[in-house]
């Protein structure tokens, strides 16, 4: 007697097994592409930073805020909050900031705002003062580590902006 069910199963197994091998061949490249997309997506999506010569610089709305906003004159609920402006040990002007996607300290170089310290962001418009305070404190601690003096007051900051954020 012939086992028709067994023969049918044997014929199905090699075909099924072979198709699994073919699909596995694409699994690693597909997984690699997916992982790269996941890792790169935030930086491609938000456009707030760019890498130049191995250094991270502010771009987009973040660069505009660092160029334009003054601590004493910023509006409540804005996307970026500037915490302070100060000079570092080399005399370059630096600014501490918080925003929803990124917080940190950026120092002015000839070709833009170099992000020297980067932290997690915090929604500055959400009213979650506990989370905002923790992130702001981390930025302030970072500023204390690189500042060569105290923060600029309002007239000094206005003067620095008028000079294009160049040291005196």
C-alpha positions in Angstrom: 0.0 0.0 0.0 1.3 3.5 -0.9 1.2 6.2 1.7 -0.1 9.1 -0.3 -0.2 11.5 2.6 3.4 10.7 3.4 4.5 11.3 -0.2 2.6 14.6 -0.3 4.3 15.7 2.9 7.8 14.8 1.5 7.1 16.8 -1.6 5.9 19.8 0.4 8.9 19.8 2.8 11.7 20.5 0.4 9.8 23.3 -1.3 8.9 24.8 2.0 12.4 24.4 3.4 13.9 25.9 0.3 11.6 28.9 0.4 12.6 29.5 4.0 16.2 29.5 3.0 15.5 32.1 0.3 13.6 34.4 2.7 16.3 34.1 5.3 18.9 35.3 2.8 17.1 38.7 2.8 16.5 38.8 6.5 20.0 40.2 7.5 20.1 42.9 4.9 16.5 43.9 5.6 17.1 44.0 9.3 20.3 46.1 8.7 18.3 48.6 6.6 15.6 48.8 9.2 18.0 49.3 12.1 19.8 52.1 10.2 16.5 53.8 9.5 15.6 53.6 13.1 18.9 55.1 14.2 19.1 57.8 11.6 15.4 58.8 11.4 15.4 61.3 14.4 18.3 63.2 13.0 16.9 63.2 9.4 13.5 64.1 10.7 14.1 67.0 13.0 17.0 68.7 11.2 18.2 70.5 14.3 21.8 69.2 14.1 24.3 68.4 11.4 27.8 66.9 11.4 30.7 68.8 9.9 34.3 67.7 10.2 33.3 65.2 12.9 31.6 67.9 15.1 27.9 68.4 15.8 26.5 71.8 14.9 23.1 73.3 15.4 21.0 73.8 12.3 17.4 74.6 11.5 15.2 76.2 14.1 17.8 75.5 16.8 20.5 77.6 15.0 18.0 80.4 14.5 17.0 80.4 18.1 20.7 80.5 19.2 21.3 83.4 16.8 18.2 85.4 17.6 16.8 84.8 21.1 18.0 86.7 24.1 17.4 85.4 27.6 15.5 88.5 28.8 13.4 88.9 25.7 12.2 85.4 24.8 8.5 84.6 24.8 6.9 82.1 27.1 5.9 78.8 25.5 8.4 79.1 22.7 10.0 76.0 21.1 13.5 76.8 22.4 14.3 78.3 25.8 17.8 79.9 26.1 18.9 79.6 29.8 22.1 81.6 29.7 24.9 83.0 27.6 28.6 82.9 28.8 32.2 82.8 27.6 34.1 79.6 27.7 37.8 79.2 28.6 38.9 80.3 25.1 36.6 83.3 25.0 34.0 81.9 22.7 30.4 82.7 23.5 28.3 79.7 24.6 24.6 79.4 25.2 22.7 76.9 27.3 19.3 75.9 25.9 16.4 73.4 26.3 13.9 72.3 23.7 11.6 69.3 23.2 14.0 67.3 21.1 17.4 68.3 22.4 19.0 70.3 25.2 22.6 71.3 25.9 25.3 73.9 25.4 26.3 75.3 22.0 29.4 77.5 21.6 29.9 79.9 18.7 32.6 79.1 16.2 33.4 80.8 12.9 31.1 78.4 11.0 28.2 78.1 13.4 27.0 76.9 16.8 29.1 73.8 17.9 27.1 71.6 20.3 29.6 70.9 23.1 27.1 69.3 25.4 24.0 67.5 24.4 21.2 66.2 26.7 17.7 64.8 26.3 15.1 67.3 25.4 12.1 68.5 27.5 8.9 70.0 26.3 9.3 73.5 27.5 5.7 74.4 26.8 4.2 71.4 28.6 4.2 72.9 32.1 6.0 69.8 33.6 8.2 71.8 35.8 9.8 68.8 37.5 11.2 67.3 34.3 12.1 70.7 32.9 14.0 71.6 36.1 16.0 68.4 36.0 17.1 69.0 32.4 17.8 72.7 33.0 19.9 71.7 36.1 21.9 69.3 33.9 22.6 72.0 31.4 23.6 74.5 34.1 26.0 72.0 35.7 27.5 71.5 32.2 27.9 75.2 31.8 29.6 75.5 35.2 32.2 73.1 33.9 33.2 75.1 30.8 32.4 78.7 31.8 35.3 81.1 32.3 33.1 83.5 34.4 29.5 84.4 35.1 26.7 84.5 32.7 26.2 87.6 30.6 23.6 90.1 31.8 21.0 91.5 29.4 23.0 94.5 28.1 26.1 92.3 27.6 24.1 89.6 25.8 22.4 92.3 23.5 25.9 93.6 22.7 27.2 90.1 21.9 24.2 89.5 19.6 24.9 92.8 17.8 28.6 91.6 17.3 27.3 88.3 15.7 28.2 86.4 18.9 31.9 87.1 18.4 34.1 87.5 21.5 35.1 91.0 22.5 
